[in-house]
Structure formats: structure tokens, C-alpha cells
Amino acid sequence: MARARKRAKGSVSGSAGRFGARYGRFIRKRVDEMEKISRAAHLCPRCDQVSVRRQGTGIWECRKCGFKFAGGAYTPETPAQRMALRSIERPEVKGE
């Protein structure tokens, strides 16, 4: 069985590799994580297909149904939006 190779502690691969040794390890790591999320396909709120792509800052569009909507800069759904949707979906209790 082949042994797993250990990665160097300071190396950051992926899209942040274009920065080289500049800007510090944690900034490059953060940029890499953010770009992975923003470039991935996300779930469409209308047709439930994993085909939502980022068009620009805060603009998201489903490639399947053509639904275009505003979201976060790097993710289609922000934590504040999730809280707002949860409070909207709550049924109102009558009789109290």
C-alpha cells in the first residue's frame, strides 16, 4: 500500500496559488474557500435543480429555468436571508 504524502503546512493550492508567496497564508486560504463556493453550482429556489451560477456581485441565475435573483456576493443565500425566510414560513398562531 502506498503511503499518503504529507502536504507542506504553509502551502495553499487551488485558485489562490496565483498569488504566490504574497498576502499571507490565511488570506490566500480564505480567498480559495470563497472562490470555491462562488464558482460552484447551487440549488435553485424555484426548480430545485443544482444549476444556479453566479453572474456578478450578488446576481445569481439558474441555467435550467432562467430564474434570476439577488443573493449574497459570494453565496446565493446569506445567513440573514435564511433567518428572514424562516420567520416568513412560520405559521401564525390564532386564538392567543
Sequence and secondary structure as in RCSB ss.txt:
>XXXX:A:sequence
MARARKRAKGSVSGSAGRFGARYGRFIRKRVDEMEKISRAAHLCPRCDQVSVRRQGTGIWECRKCGFKFAGGAYT
PETPAQRMALRSIERPEVKGE
>XXXX:A:secstr
        TT   GGGGGGTT S HHHHHHHHHHHHHHHS EE TTT  EEEEEEETTEEEETTT  EEE  SSS
SS HHHHHHHHHHHS      
